[in-house]
Amino acid sequence: MLAALQQDYRGRLLLQVVDIEDDDDTEARYGQLIPVLMAGEYELCHYHLNRARLDAYLAEIG
């Protein structure tokens, strides 16, 4: 997912990669869903990049 984001959305997103191994609460919440793409507290997609959902979100926020 990260490679697709970096390739297809370069310059359009500010990405922050979080290693959940250091955060027990986050690991418990998302452990089976990794990788997860979040926009704040909003879960956009997990496992694979959902370009349609991300594009819709980006269009919504302008």
Secondary structure in CASP SS format (residue, H / E / C, confidence):
PFRMAT SS
TARGET T0000
AUTHOR 0000-0000-0000
METHOD secondary structure of the structure
MODEL  1
M C 1.00
L H 1.00
A H 1.00
A H 1.00
L H 1.00
Q H 1.00
Q H 1.00
D H 1.00
Y C 1.00
R C 1.00
G C 1.00
R C 1.00
L C 1.00
L C 1.00
L C 1.00
Q C 1.00
V C 1.00
V C 1.00
D C 1.00
I H 1.00
E H 1.00
D H 1.00
D C 1.00
D H 1.00
D H 1.00
T H 1.00
E H 1.00
A H 1.00
R H 1.00
Y H 1.00
G H 1.00
Q H 1.00
L H 1.00
I C 1.00
P C 1.00
V E 1.00
L E 1.00
M E 1.00
A E 1.00
G C 1.00
E C 1.00
Y E 1.00
E E 1.00
L E 1.00
C E 1.00
H E 1.00
Y C 1.00
H C 1.00
L C 1.00
N C 1.00
R H 1.00
A H 1.00
R H 1.00
L H 1.00
D H 1.00
A H 1.00
Y H 1.00
L H 1.00
A H 1.00
E H 1.00
I H 1.00
G C 1.00
END
